[in-house]
Amino acid sequence: MISNIDHIAIAVHDLQNALERFRVLTGASDEKIRIEEVPSEKVRVAFIQVGSSKIELLEPLETTSPIAGFLEKRGEGLHHIAFETENLEAELQRTSRENLLPLSQPTEGAGKKKIVFFNPQDTGRVLVEFVQKIQD
């Protein structure tokens, strides 16, 4: 079962500049912000906690990053929305019964979470991500 909107992701050219804008917009203090790199996706991300959800700012680390391609094609803006689940496999079974198939197998993403994306052609032109916390 989907339990929460985990985050809304925004592709940006300059993470520090975008982070300052969103820090002002949200009034977030330093303890509400986490920055990390995700080598598998070739991005640097900043998460800003807003209530029980987050805003994720995505900056490409390389020109071969999917985010670099997104920025070149579409410019800065909304990249995806992520829904949290406690059981990613059950959600994938549920969605596959409705012919909504993920773009690939689950992988490890930012924040030590298992992630999977769905094709925007199947989801009203919105890239959708499911995330599950990885148990230690």
Secondary structure, 3 states (H helix, E strand, C coil): CEEEEEEEEEECCCHHHHHHHHHHHHCCCHHHEEEEEECCCCEEEEEEEECCEEEEEEEECCCCCHHHHHHHHHCCEEEEEEEEECCHHHHHHHHHHCCCCECCCCEEEHHHEEEEEECHHHCCCCEEEEEEECCC
